[in-house]
Amino acid sequence: MNLLFVAYNVIYWVPMILPFTGIMEYHTGFIVFFIIIIIRAIANLYRNNFLTLEQAVLFPLRIP
């Protein structure tokens, strides 16, 4: 389960780091980061509004 949290956070940070290193263009990084933020927001809304406390603790896309 910890590997999932690490991968989840690495995927979050990659679009912010790569444009500064020149590997990814700025507008591509912005678009990818925006998509990731939308996915995280939807997962957070789902977790907070539709799951019980026990289910929310076990939800794999929660922010630790």
CHARMM-style PDB file with segment names, atoms N, HN, CA, C and O in Angstrom:
ATOM      1  N   MET     1       0.821  -1.197   0.000  1.00  0.00      PROA
ATOM      2  CA  MET     1       0.000   0.000   0.000  1.00  0.00      PROA
ATOM      3  C   MET     1       0.864   1.260   0.000  1.00  0.00      PROA
ATOM      4  O   MET     1       0.478   2.262  -0.602  1.00  0.00      PROA
ATOM      5  N   ASN     2       2.020   1.233   0.658  1.00  0.00      PROA
ATOM      6  HN  ASN     2       2.333   0.418   1.147  1.00  0.00      PROA
ATOM      7  CA  ASN     2       2.891   2.401   0.664  1.00  0.00      PROA
ATOM      8  C   ASN     2       3.431   2.706  -0.723  1.00  0.00      PROA
ATOM      9  O   ASN     2       3.636   3.870  -1.066  1.00  0.00      PROA
ATOM     10  N   LEU     3       3.664   1.670  -1.527  1.00  0.00      PROA
ATOM     11  HN  LEU     3       3.498   0.724  -1.248  1.00  0.00      PROA
ATOM     12  CA  LEU     3       4.137   1.880  -2.896  1.00  0.00      PROA
ATOM     13  C   LEU     3       3.092   2.630  -3.717  1.00  0.00      PROA
ATOM     14  O   LEU     3       3.442   3.444  -4.572  1.00  0.00      PROA
ATOM     15  N   LEU     4       1.822   2.363  -3.466  1.00  0.00      PROA
ATOM     16  HN  LEU     4       1.538   1.702  -2.771  1.00  0.00      PROA
ATOM     17  CA  LEU     4       0.749   3.083  -4.153  1.00  0.00      PROA
ATOM     18  C   LEU     4       0.774   4.565  -3.784  1.00  0.00      PROA
ATOM     19  O   LEU     4       0.601   5.420  -4.653  1.00  0.00      PROA
ATOM     20  N   PHE     5       0.988   4.878  -2.504  1.00  0.00      PROA
ATOM     21  HN  PHE     5       1.128   4.184  -1.798  1.00  0.00      PROA
ATOM     22  CA  PHE     5       1.067   6.276  -2.079  1.00  0.00      PROA
ATOM     23  C   PHE     5       2.260   6.977  -2.709  1.00  0.00      PROA
ATOM     24  O   PHE     5       2.154   8.133  -3.120  1.00  0.00      PROA
ATOM     25  N   VAL     6       3.389   6.294  -2.787  1.00  0.00      PROA
ATOM     26  HN  VAL     6       3.475   5.356  -2.453  1.00  0.00      PROA
ATOM     27  CA  VAL     6       4.582   6.879  -3.398  1.00  0.00      PROA
ATOM     28  C   VAL     6       4.332   7.150  -4.880  1.00  0.00      PROA
ATOM     29  O   VAL     6       4.647   8.234  -5.371  1.00  0.00      PROA
ATOM     30  N   ALA     7       3.779   6.188  -5.586  1.00  0.00      PROA
ATOM     31  HN  ALA     7       3.524   5.307  -5.187  1.00  0.00      PROA
ATOM     32  CA  ALA     7       3.486   6.370  -7.011  1.00  0.00      PROA
ATOM     33  C   ALA     7       2.467   7.493  -7.218  1.00  0.00      PROA
ATOM     34  O   ALA     7       2.603   8.289  -8.147  1.00  0.00      PROA
ATOM     35  N   TYR     8       1.466   7.557  -6.372  1.00  0.00      PROA
ATOM     36  HN  TYR     8       1.355   6.909  -5.618  1.00  0.00      PROA
ATOM     37  CA  TYR     8       0.425   8.580  -6.455  1.00  0.00      PROA
ATOM     38  C   TYR     8       1.033   9.977  -6.306  1.00  0.00      PROA
ATOM     39  O   TYR     8       0.658  10.900  -7.029  1.00  0.00      PROA
ATOM     40  N   ASN     9       1.964  10.131  -5.377  1.00  0.00      PROA
ATOM     41  HN  ASN     9       2.269   9.381  -4.789  1.00  0.00      PROA
ATOM     42  CA  ASN     9       2.591  11.425  -5.162  1.00  0.00      PROA
ATOM     43  C   ASN     9       3.643  11.748  -6.218  1.00  0.00      PROA
ATOM     44  O   ASN     9       3.814  12.914  -6.573  1.00  0.00      PROA
ATOM     45  N   VAL    10       4.341  10.753  -6.721  1.00  0.00      PROA
ATOM     46  HN  VAL    10       4.202   9.806  -6.433  1.00  0.00      PROA
ATOM     47  CA  VAL    10       5.310  10.989  -7.796  1.00  0.00      PROA
ATOM     48  C   VAL    10       4.576  11.459  -9.052  1.00  0.00      PROA
ATOM     49  O   VAL    10       5.025  12.386  -9.726  1.00  0.00      PROA
ATOM     50  N   ILE    11       3.464  10.829  -9.361  1.00  0.00      PROA
ATOM     51  HN  ILE    11       3.099  10.075  -8.814  1.00  0.00      PROA
ATOM     52  CA  ILE    11       2.676  11.246 -10.524  1.00  0.00      PROA
ATOM     53  C   ILE    11       2.197  12.687 -10.351  1.00  0.00      PROA
ATOM     54  O   ILE    11       2.074  13.420 -11.332  1.00  0.00      PROA
ATOM     55  N   TYR    12       1.928  13.093  -9.121  1.00  0.00      PROA
ATOM     56  HN  TYR    12       2.028  12.498  -8.324  1.00  0.00      PROA
ATOM     57  CA  TYR    12       1.501  14.467  -8.842  1.00  0.00      PROA
ATOM     58  C   TYR    12       2.639  15.461  -9.088  1.00  0.00      PROA
ATOM     59  O   TYR    12       2.405  16.539  -9.633  1.00  0.00      PROA
ATOM     60  N   TRP    13       3.857  15.115  -8.695  1.00  0.00      PROA
ATOM     61  HN  TRP    13       4.048  14.239  -8.252  1.00  0.00      PROA
ATOM     62  CA  TRP    13       4.984  16.048  -8.770  1.00  0.00      PROA
ATOM     63  C   TRP    13       5.684  16.082 -10.126  1.00  0.00      PROA
ATOM     64  O   TRP    13       6.309  17.090 -10.455  1.00  0.00      PROA
ATOM     65  N   VAL    14       5.603  15.030 -10.916  1.00  0.00      PROA
ATOM     66  HN  VAL    14       5.095  14.211 -10.649  1.00  0.00      PROA
ATOM     67  CA  VAL    14       6.341  14.958 -12.179  1.00  0.00      PROA
ATOM     68  C   VAL    14       6.001  16.115 -13.131  1.00  0.00      PROA
ATOM     69  O   VAL    14       6.928  16.704 -13.688  1.00  0.00      PROA
ATOM     70  N   PRO    15       4.733  16.473 -13.350  1.00  0.00      PROA
ATOM     71  CA  PRO    15       4.455  17.580 -14.281  1.00  0.00      PROA
ATOM     72  C   PRO    15       4.942  18.935 -13.786  1.00  0.00      PROA
ATOM     73  O   PRO    15       5.069  19.867 -14.581  1.00  0.00      PROA
ATOM     74  N   MET    16       5.216  19.066 -12.492  1.00  0.00      PROA
ATOM     75  HN  MET    16       5.113  18.310 -11.847  1.00  0.00      PROA
ATOM     76  CA  MET    16       5.753  20.328 -11.988  1.00  0.00      PROA
ATOM     77  C   MET    16       7.268  20.386 -12.117  1.00  0.00      PROA
ATOM     78  O   MET    16       7.828  21.471 -12.269  1.00  0.00      PROA
ATOM     79  N   ILE    17       7.940  19.246 -12.059  1.00  0.00      PROA
ATOM     80  HN  ILE    17       7.485  18.364 -11.936  1.00  0.00      PROA
ATOM     81  CA  ILE    17       9.396  19.212 -12.096  1.00  0.00      PROA
ATOM     82  C   ILE    17       9.929  19.173 -13.532  1.00  0.00      PROA
ATOM     83  O   ILE    17      10.875  19.892 -13.854  1.00  0.00      PROA
ATOM     84  N   LEU    18       9.345  18.358 -14.382  1.00  0.00      PROA
ATOM     85  HN  LEU    18       8.577  17.774 -14.120  1.00  0.00      PROA
ATOM     86  CA  LEU    18       9.885  18.153 -15.732  1.00  0.00      PROA
ATOM     87  C   LEU    18       9.955  19.416 -16.599  1.00  0.00      PROA
ATOM     88  O   LEU    18      10.926  19.559 -17.342  1.00  0.00      PROA
ATOM     89  N   PRO    19       8.989  20.335 -16.552  1.00  0.00      PROA
ATOM     90  CA  PRO    19       9.138  21.545 -17.376  1.00  0.00      PROA
ATOM     91  C   PRO    19      10.352  22.396 -16.994  1.00  0.00      PROA
ATOM     92  O   PRO    19      10.932  23.059 -17.853  1.00  0.00      PROA
ATOM     93  N   PHE    20      10.737  22.384 -15.737  1.00  0.00      PROA
ATOM     94  HN  PHE    20      10.266  21.845 -15.038  1.00  0.00      PROA
ATOM     95  CA  PHE    20      11.888  23.177 -15.320  1.00  0.00      PROA
ATOM     96  C   PHE    20      13.212  22.558 -15.742  1.00  0.00      PROA
ATOM     97  O   PHE    20      14.230  23.249 -15.800  1.00  0.00      PROA
ATOM     98  N   THR    21      13.208  21.269 -16.035  1.00  0.00      PROA
ATOM     99  HN  THR    21      12.381  20.708 -15.988  1.00  0.00      PROA
ATOM    100  CA  THR    21      14.426  20.612 -16.481  1.00  0.00      PROA
ATOM    101  C   THR    21      14.535  20.583 -18.004  1.00  0.00      PROA
ATOM    102  O   THR    21      15.565  20.171 -18.538  1.00  0.00      PROA
ATOM    103  N   GLY    22      13.510  21.005 -18.697  1.00  0.00      PROA
ATOM    104  HN  GLY    22      12.673  21.339 -18.263  1.00  0.00      PROA
ATOM    105  CA  GLY    22      13.537  21.039 -20.158  1.00  0.00      PROA
ATOM    106  C   GLY    22      13.086  19.756 -20.820  1.00  0.00      PROA
ATOM    107  O   GLY    22      13.086  19.671 -22.048  1.00  0.00      PROA
ATOM    108  N   ILE    23      12.703  18.760 -20.048  1.00  0.00      PROA
ATOM    109  HN  ILE    23      12.703  18.829 -19.050  1.00  0.00      PROA
ATOM    110  CA  ILE    23      12.261  17.487 -20.615  1.00  0.00      PROA
ATOM    111  C   ILE    23      10.858  17.618 -21.204  1.00  0.00      PROA
ATOM    112  O   ILE    23      10.539  16.990 -22.214  1.00  0.00      PROA
ATOM    113  N   MET    24      10.036  18.428 -20.574  1.00  0.00      PROA
ATOM    114  HN  MET    24      10.295  18.938 -19.754  1.00  0.00      PROA
ATOM    115  CA  MET    24       8.649  18.616 -21.004  1.00  0.00      PROA
ATOM    116  C   MET    24       8.412  20.111 -21.222  1.00  0.00      PROA
ATOM    117  O   MET    24       8.957  20.940 -20.493  1.00  0.00      PROA
ATOM    118  N   GLU    25       7.608  20.451 -22.214  1.00  0.00      PROA
ATOM    119  HN  GLU    25       7.166  19.777 -22.807  1.00  0.00      PROA
ATOM    120  CA  GLU    25       7.285  21.855 -22.451  1.00  0.00      PROA
ATOM    121  C   GLU    25       6.357  22.369 -21.353  1.00  0.00      PROA
ATOM    122  O   GLU    25       5.647  21.593 -20.712  1.00  0.00      PROA
ATOM    123  N   TYR    26       6.372  23.680 -21.144  1.00  0.00      PROA
ATOM    124  HN  TYR    26       6.948  24.310 -21.664  1.00  0.00      PROA
ATOM    125  CA  TYR    26       5.590  24.275 -20.061  1.00  0.00      PROA
ATOM    126  C   TYR    26       4.091  24.065 -20.238  1.00  0.00      PROA
ATOM    127  O   TYR    26       3.401  23.725 -19.277  1.00  0.00      PROA
ATOM    128  N   HSD    27       3.578  24.259 -21.441  1.00  0.00      PROA
ATOM    129  HN  HSD    27       4.138  24.536 -22.222  1.00  0.00      PROA
ATOM    130  CA  HSD    27       2.131  24.118 -21.625  1.00  0.00      PROA
ATOM    131  C   HSD    27       1.699  22.658 -21.485  1.00  0.00      PROA
ATOM    132  O   HSD    27       0.597  22.387 -21.008  1.00  0.00      PROA
ATOM    133  N   THR    28       2.540  21.727 -21.888  1.00  0.00      PROA
ATOM    134  HN  THR    28       3.435  21.947 -22.275  1.00  0.00      PROA
ATOM    135  CA  THR    28       2.208  20.309 -21.702  1.00  0.00      PROA
ATOM    136  C   THR    28       2.192  19.959 -20.218  1.00  0.00      PROA
ATOM    137  O   THR    28       1.304  19.245 -19.754  1.00  0.00      PROA
ATOM    138  N   GLY    29       3.168  20.457 -19.482  1.00  0.00      PROA
ATOM    139  HN  GLY    29       3.890  21.037 -19.859  1.00  0.00      PROA
ATOM    140  CA  GLY    29       3.214  20.228 -18.037  1.00  0.00      PROA
ATOM    141  C   GLY    29       2.005  20.815 -17.345  1.00  0.00      PROA
ATOM    142  O   GLY    29       1.457  20.204 -16.428  1.00  0.00      PROA
ATOM    143  N   PHE    30       1.576  22.005 -17.775  1.00  0.00      PROA
ATOM    144  HN  PHE    30       2.021  22.502 -18.520  1.00  0.00      PROA
ATOM    145  CA  PHE    30       0.402  22.630 -17.180  1.00  0.00      PROA
ATOM    146  C   PHE    30      -0.850  21.809 -17.442  1.00  0.00      PROA
ATOM    147  O   PHE    30      -1.667  21.620 -16.541  1.00  0.00      PROA
ATOM    148  N   ILE    31      -1.007  21.321 -18.663  1.00  0.00      PROA
ATOM    149  HN  ILE    31      -0.343  21.475 -19.395  1.00  0.00      PROA
ATOM    150  CA  ILE    31      -2.190  20.532 -19.008  1.00  0.00      PROA
ATOM    151  C   ILE    31      -2.216  19.228 -18.221  1.00  0.00      PROA
ATOM    152  O   ILE    31      -3.259  18.843 -17.693  1.00  0.00      PROA
ATOM    153  N   VAL    32      -1.076  18.545 -18.139  1.00  0.00      PROA
ATOM    154  HN  VAL    32      -0.228  18.857 -18.568  1.00  0.00      PROA
ATOM    155  CA  VAL    32      -1.005  17.284 -17.386  1.00  0.00      PROA
ATOM    156  C   VAL    32      -1.273  17.534 -15.915  1.00  0.00      PROA
ATOM    157  O   VAL    32      -2.005  16.773 -15.283  1.00  0.00      PROA
ATOM    158  N   PHE    33      -0.687  18.595 -15.356  1.00  0.00      PROA
ATOM    159  HN  PHE    33      -0.092  19.213 -15.869  1.00  0.00      PROA
ATOM    160  CA  PHE    33      -0.908  18.913 -13.938  1.00  0.00      PROA
ATOM    161  C   PHE    33      -2.370  19.250 -13.683  1.00  0.00      PROA
ATOM    162  O   PHE    33      -2.923  18.842 -12.661  1.00  0.00      PROA
ATOM    163  N   PHE    34      -3.005  19.983 -14.585  1.00  0.00      PROA
ATOM    164  HN  PHE    34      -2.555  20.314 -15.415  1.00  0.00      PROA
ATOM    165  CA  PHE    34      -4.418  20.321 -14.442  1.00  0.00      PROA
ATOM    166  C   PHE    34      -5.280  19.060 -14.437  1.00  0.00      PROA
ATOM    167  O   PHE    34      -6.204  18.947 -13.632  1.00  0.00      PROA
ATOM    168  N   ILE    35      -4.991  18.128 -15.315  1.00  0.00      PROA
ATOM    169  HN  ILE    35      -4.240  18.219 -15.969  1.00  0.00      PROA
ATOM    170  CA  ILE    35      -5.745  16.871 -15.368  1.00  0.00      PROA
ATOM    171  C   ILE    35      -5.564  16.087 -14.066  1.00  0.00      PROA
ATOM    172  O   ILE    35      -6.524  15.527 -13.536  1.00  0.00      PROA
ATOM    173  N   ILE    36      -4.345  16.050 -13.558  1.00  0.00      PROA
ATOM    174  HN  ILE    36      -3.565  16.505 -13.988  1.00  0.00      PROA
ATOM    175  CA  ILE    36      -4.089  15.337 -12.307  1.00  0.00      PROA
ATOM    176  C   ILE    36      -4.828  15.994 -11.144  1.00  0.00      PROA
ATOM    177  O   ILE    36      -5.376  15.296 -10.290  1.00  0.00      PROA
ATOM    178  N   ILE    37      -4.852  17.323 -11.097  1.00  0.00      PROA
ATOM    179  HN  ILE    37      -4.408  17.891 -11.791  1.00  0.00      PROA
ATOM    180  CA  ILE    37      -5.575  18.038 -10.044  1.00  0.00      PROA
ATOM    181  C   ILE    37      -7.072  17.731 -10.111  1.00  0.00      PROA
ATOM    182  O   ILE    37      -7.710  17.546  -9.075  1.00  0.00      PROA
ATOM    183  N   ILE    38      -7.631  17.676 -11.305  1.00  0.00      PROA
ATOM    184  HN  ILE    38      -7.113  17.827 -12.147  1.00  0.00      PROA
ATOM    185  CA  ILE    38      -9.058  17.360 -11.466  1.00  0.00      PROA
ATOM    186  C   ILE    38      -9.340  15.938 -10.970  1.00  0.00      PROA
ATOM    187  O   ILE    38     -10.328  15.714 -10.271  1.00  0.00      PROA
ATOM    188  N   ILE    39      -8.492  14.991 -11.321  1.00  0.00      PROA
ATOM    189  HN  ILE    39      -7.689  15.173 -11.889  1.00  0.00      PROA
ATOM    190  CA  ILE    39      -8.679  13.604 -10.871  1.00  0.00      PROA
ATOM    191  C   ILE    39      -8.588  13.515  -9.353  1.00  0.00      PROA
ATOM    192  O   ILE    39      -9.390  12.824  -8.724  1.00  0.00      PROA
ATOM    193  N   ARG    40      -7.617  14.210  -8.759  1.00  0.00      PROA
ATOM    194  HN  ARG    40      -6.966  14.771  -9.270  1.00  0.00      PROA
ATOM    195  CA  ARG    40      -7.479  14.196  -7.300  1.00  0.00      PROA
ATOM    196  C   ARG    40      -8.680  14.848  -6.622  1.00  0.00      PROA
ATOM    197  O   ARG    40      -9.123  14.385  -5.571  1.00  0.00      PROA
ATOM    198  N   ALA    41      -9.209  15.919  -7.212  1.00  0.00      PROA
ATOM    199  HN  ALA    41      -8.849  16.296  -8.066  1.00  0.00      PROA
ATOM    200  CA  ALA    41     -10.371  16.592  -6.640  1.00  0.00      PROA
ATOM    201  C   ALA    41     -11.604  15.694  -6.692  1.00  0.00      PROA
ATOM    202  O   ALA    41     -12.366  15.634  -5.728  1.00  0.00      PROA
ATOM    203  N   ILE    42     -11.803  15.004  -7.799  1.00  0.00      PROA
ATOM    204  HN  ILE    42     -11.183  15.053  -8.583  1.00  0.00      PROA
ATOM    205  CA  ILE    42     -12.946  14.092  -7.919  1.00  0.00      PROA
ATOM    206  C   ILE    42     -12.811  12.944  -6.923  1.00  0.00      PROA
ATOM    207  O   ILE    42     -13.789  12.564  -6.280  1.00  0.00      PROA
ATOM    208  N   ALA    43     -11.600  12.387  -6.791  1.00  0.00      PROA
ATOM    209  HN  ALA    43     -10.805  12.696  -7.313  1.00  0.00      PROA
ATOM    210  CA  ALA    43     -11.385  11.307  -5.825  1.00  0.00      PROA
ATOM    211  C   ALA    43     -11.630  11.792  -4.407  1.00  0.00      PROA
ATOM    212  O   ALA    43     -12.190  11.060  -3.591  1.00  0.00      PROA
ATOM    213  N   ASN    44     -11.217  13.020  -4.101  1.00  0.00      PROA
ATOM    214  HN  ASN    44     -10.762  13.615  -4.764  1.00  0.00      PROA
ATOM    215  CA  ASN    44     -11.424  13.567  -2.761  1.00  0.00      PROA
ATOM    216  C   ASN    44     -12.906  13.825  -2.492  1.00  0.00      PROA
ATOM    217  O   ASN    44     -13.397  13.534  -1.401  1.00  0.00      PROA
ATOM    218  N   LEU    45     -13.610  14.361  -3.463  1.00  0.00      PROA
ATOM    219  HN  LEU    45     -13.211  14.598  -4.350  1.00  0.00      PROA
ATOM    220  CA  LEU    45     -15.047  14.582  -3.289  1.00  0.00      PROA
ATOM    221  C   LEU    45     -15.794  13.263  -3.100  1.00  0.00      PROA
ATOM    222  O   LEU    45     -16.689  13.167  -2.260  1.00  0.00      PROA
ATOM    223  N   TYR    46     -15.429  12.260  -3.873  1.00  0.00      PROA
ATOM    224  HN  TYR    46     -14.702  12.338  -4.555  1.00  0.00      PROA
ATOM    225  CA  TYR    46     -16.045  10.938  -3.737  1.00  0.00      PROA
ATOM    226  C   TYR    46     -15.778  10.368  -2.344  1.00  0.00      PROA
ATOM    227  O   TYR    46     -16.690   9.867  -1.686  1.00  0.00      PROA
ATOM    228  N   ARG    47     -14.532  10.448  -1.904  1.00  0.00      PROA
ATOM    229  HN  ARG    47     -13.791  10.856  -2.438  1.00  0.00      PROA
ATOM    230  CA  ARG    47     -14.159   9.903  -0.594  1.00  0.00      PROA
ATOM    231  C   ARG    47     -14.898  10.616   0.532  1.00  0.00      PROA
ATOM    232  O   ARG    47     -15.373   9.963   1.461  1.00  0.00      PROA
ATOM    233  N   ASN    48     -15.005  11.935   0.470  1.00  0.00      PROA
ATOM    234  HN  ASN    48     -14.619  12.466  -0.285  1.00  0.00      PROA
ATOM    235  CA  ASN    48     -15.614  12.694   1.558  1.00  0.00      PROA
ATOM    236  C   ASN    48     -17.138  12.621   1.573  1.00  0.00      PROA
ATOM    237  O   ASN    48     -17.748  12.751   2.635  1.00  0.00      PROA
ATOM    238  N   ASN    49     -17.758  12.415   0.425  1.00  0.00      PROA
ATOM    239  HN  ASN    49     -17.263  12.309  -0.438  1.00  0.00      PROA
ATOM    240  CA  ASN    49     -19.217  12.508   0.372  1.00  0.00      PROA
ATOM    241  C   ASN    49     -19.953  11.179   0.245  1.00  0.00      PROA
ATOM    242  O   ASN    49     -21.139  11.111   0.567  1.00  0.00      PROA
ATOM    243  N   PHE    50     -19.292  10.128  -0.212  1.00  0.00      PROA
ATOM    244  HN  PHE    50     -18.328  10.183  -0.474  1.00  0.00      PROA
ATOM    245  CA  PHE    50     -20.021   8.900  -0.496  1.00  0.00      PROA
ATOM    246  C   PHE    50     -19.541   7.680   0.281  1.00  0.00      PROA
ATOM    247  O   PHE    50     -20.207   6.645   0.257  1.00  0.00      PROA
ATOM    248  N   LEU    51     -18.415   7.771   0.962  1.00  0.00      PROA
ATOM    249  HN  LEU    51     -17.874   8.612   0.981  1.00  0.00      PROA
ATOM    250  CA  LEU    51     -17.884   6.614   1.670  1.00  0.00      PROA
ATOM    251  C   LEU    51     -18.071   6.758   3.168  1.00  0.00      PROA
ATOM    252  O   LEU    51     -18.052   7.863   3.709  1.00  0.00      PROA
ATOM    253  N   THR    52     -18.250   5.629   3.828  1.00  0.00      PROA
ATOM    254  HN  THR    52     -18.265   4.731   3.389  1.00  0.00      PROA
ATOM    255  CA  THR    52     -18.276   5.650   5.287  1.00  0.00      PROA
ATOM    256  C   THR    52     -16.852   5.842   5.791  1.00  0.00      PROA
ATOM    257  O   THR    52     -15.902   5.801   5.009  1.00  0.00      PROA
ATOM    258  N   LEU    53     -16.708   6.047   7.075  1.00  0.00      PROA
ATOM    259  HN  LEU    53     -17.480   6.080   7.710  1.00  0.00      PROA
ATOM    260  CA  LEU    53     -15.379   6.280   7.650  1.00  0.00      PROA
ATOM    261  C   LEU    53     -14.462   5.085   7.427  1.00  0.00      PROA
ATOM    262  O   LEU    53     -13.289   5.259   7.098  1.00  0.00      PROA
ATOM    263  N   GLU    54     -14.981   3.880   7.602  1.00  0.00      PROA
ATOM    264  HN  GLU    54     -15.935   3.739   7.869  1.00  0.00      PROA
ATOM    265  CA  GLU    54     -14.165   2.684   7.406  1.00  0.00      PROA
ATOM    266  C   GLU    54     -13.734   2.535   5.946  1.00  0.00      PROA
ATOM    267  O   GLU    54     -12.589   2.177   5.667  1.00  0.00      PROA
ATOM    268  N   GLN    55     -14.647   2.810   5.022  1.00  0.00      PROA
ATOM    269  HN  GLN    55     -15.576   3.101   5.248  1.00  0.00      PROA
ATOM    270  CA  GLN    55     -14.313   2.733   3.602  1.00  0.00      PROA
ATOM    271  C   GLN    55     -13.336   3.834   3.205  1.00  0.00      PROA
ATOM    272  O   GLN    55     -12.449   3.610   2.382  1.00  0.00      PROA
ATOM    273  N   ALA    56     -13.494   5.020   3.785  1.00  0.00      PROA
ATOM    274  HN  ALA    56     -14.215   5.202   4.453  1.00  0.00      PROA
ATOM    275  CA  ALA    56     -12.629   6.147   3.438  1.00  0.00      PROA
ATOM    276  C   ALA    56     -11.187   5.902   3.855  1.00  0.00      PROA
ATOM    277  O   ALA    56     -10.260   6.320   3.161  1.00  0.00      PROA
ATOM    278  N   VAL    57     -10.993   5.229   4.984  1.00  0.00      PROA
ATOM    279  HN  VAL    57     -11.746   4.890   5.547  1.00  0.00      PROA
ATOM    280  CA  VAL    57      -9.636   4.939   5.444  1.00  0.00      PROA
ATOM    281  C   VAL    57      -8.956   3.955   4.500  1.00  0.00      PROA
ATOM    282  O   VAL    57      -7.742   4.032   4.306  1.00  0.00      PROA
ATOM    283  N   LEU    58      -9.700   3.046   3.917  1.00  0.00      PROA
ATOM    284  HN  LEU    58     -10.685   2.983   4.074  1.00  0.00      PROA
ATOM    285  CA  LEU    58      -9.140   2.039   3.015  1.00  0.00      PROA
ATOM    286  C   LEU    58      -9.109   2.491   1.550  1.00  0.00      PROA
ATOM    287  O   LEU    58      -8.600   1.766   0.695  1.00  0.00      PROA
ATOM    288  N   PHE    59      -9.641   3.665   1.253  1.00  0.00      PROA
ATOM    289  HN  PHE    59     -10.054   4.254   1.947  1.00  0.00      PROA
ATOM    290  CA  PHE    59      -9.694   4.153  -0.124  1.00  0.00      PROA
ATOM    291  C   PHE    59      -8.275   4.368  -0.655  1.00  0.00      PROA
ATOM    292  O   PHE    59      -7.492   5.077  -0.023  1.00  0.00      PROA
ATOM    293  N   PRO    60      -7.926   3.772  -1.803  1.00  0.00      PROA
ATOM    294  CA  PRO    60      -6.528   3.825  -2.256  1.00  0.00      PROA
ATOM    295  C   PRO    60      -6.072   5.198  -2.757  1.00  0.00      PROA
ATOM    296  O   PRO    60      -4.869   5.463  -2.752  1.00  0.00      PROA
ATOM    297  N   LEU    61      -6.963   6.068  -3.183  1.00  0.00      PROA
ATOM    298  HN  LEU    61      -7.940   5.853  -3.187  1.00  0.00      PROA
ATOM    299  CA  LEU    61      -6.563   7.358  -3.717  1.00  0.00      PROA
ATOM    300  C   LEU    61      -6.725   8.493  -2.705  1.00  0.00      PROA
ATOM    301  O   LEU    61      -6.976   9.637  -3.085  1.00  0.00      PROA
ATOM    302  N   ARG    62      -6.584   8.179  -1.439  1.00  0.00      PROA
ATOM    303  HN  ARG    62      -6.381   7.249  -1.130  1.00  0.00      PROA
ATOM    304  CA  ARG    62      -6.684   9.233  -0.446  1.00  0.00      PROA
ATOM    305  C   ARG    62      -5.328   9.899  -0.293  1.00  0.00      PROA
ATOM    306  O   ARG    62      -4.291   9.297  -0.572  1.00  0.00      PROA
ATOM    307  N   ILE    63      -5.346  11.130   0.147  1.00  0.00      PROA
ATOM    308  HN  ILE    63      -6.188  11.619   0.374  1.00  0.00      PROA
ATOM    309  CA  ILE    63      -4.110  11.864   0.373  1.00  0.00      PROA
ATOM    310  C   ILE    63      -3.659  11.559   1.801  1.00  0.00      PROA
ATOM    311  O   ILE    63      -4.338  11.936   2.756  1.00  0.00      PROA
ATOM    312  N   PRO    64      -2.515  10.876   1.954  1.00  0.00      PROA
ATOM    313  CA  PRO    64      -2.086  10.480   3.304  1.00  0.00      PROA
ATOM    314  C   PRO    64      -1.629  11.641   4.130  1.00  0.00      PROA
ATOM    315  OT1 PRO    64      -1.241  11.463   5.284  1.00  0.00      PROA
TER     316      PRO     64
END
